[in-house]
Amino acid sequence: MLEAITAGIPMIGYPQWTDQPTNAKLISDVFHLGIRLNHGIHGFVATEEVERGIHQIFVGPNSQQFRKIASQLKRAARGAVTHGGSSDRNIQSFVDEILGDKVT
């Protein structure tokens, strides 16, 4: 999921187990960055459902919104890892704390 966010790509979720259902929910219901495929009989996804998902992402009524949100999240993620960004500051704070040089 992080790789797609940092690349600015809308997603199609097809969760199977462990963290995947949570990630699919985040993709579709929280970040509105894509869709979640519906499981068919015996947990398999029908070809038509995959086609529907691809159509929704590329040309469906929300496709522009998916791309816009993906682009916004890409910029935010890249900003977080630049010098002085939130991830940069957090990792530096962690290292300082481990080394005993707590940052205030």
N, C-alpha and C positions, 0 to 999 in steps of 0.2 A: 504494500500500500504506500509506504513512504517513497519508494522509487517512482511510482506513478505521480504522486503529489509533487515531488521535486522536478519532474519532467513536465508538469502541467497537463497531464492527460486524464480526461474523464474515464471512469471505470465501470465495469460490469462485474457485480459480485455474484459468485456462485459458491456459497459457503458449504463446507462439508462437516467440519468438526473443529474442536478447540477454539482458537481465537477467531476463526473465519466468520461465524455468524455475527459476532460483535463488529468486526471490520466491515462486513456487508451492511449492517445497520448504520454504521457511521457514514459510509459512502452514500447510501441512499436517503437516510432519514435525518441525519445531523448536518453533514457538510453539503448535501444536495449536489454531489459531485458525480453522480452516476445512478445506476439502477441495480436492483437485486433481481436475479432470475428466480422464477417460481419453480419449485421442484415438482416433478410429475410423479407417476406411479413408481414405487420402490426407490424413491430418492433420485431418480434420473431426470435430467432436463431434456425435454423434447427439442428436436431440431427447430421446430417452429418458434419455440420460446427463445432459443439462441438468436434466431433471425429477428424476432421482435426486439430483443435487447440491443442488437447491433443497430437496427433501424432507429430505435429511440435515441441512442447515443449520437449517431451521425446526422440524422435528418428529422428526427421527431420534434414535437413542439417545444421540448425543453433542451434541445441540443445546443442552442446558442448559450443558454444559461449554464449548462454543464461546462462548456468551454470557458466561459467567463469566470466561473468560480475556480476552475482548475488553474487558470492563469493567475488569479489573485492568490491562491494558495501557493503556487510556484514562487511568486515574488516574495511572499511572507517567509517561506521555507529558506529561500536563498539568503534573504536578509538576516535570518536567525543565525546562519553559520558564517557570515562575514565577520571581519574583525570588529569587535564591539557589539555584535548582535547578541540576542538573548542566549543562544546555545553557546556561543563563544564565552560570554560572561559566566554562564552556569558551569561550564567545564573548568574554567579558570578558578572559580570559587571552590569547586570540588577539590581540585589539585592543591590549592592553597590550604584548604582545611586538612587534607591528608598530610601535607607537609608541616602543618602546625602554624602556618602564616595566615590566620583567618582574616578575610577581607571584611571590612565594615562599611 
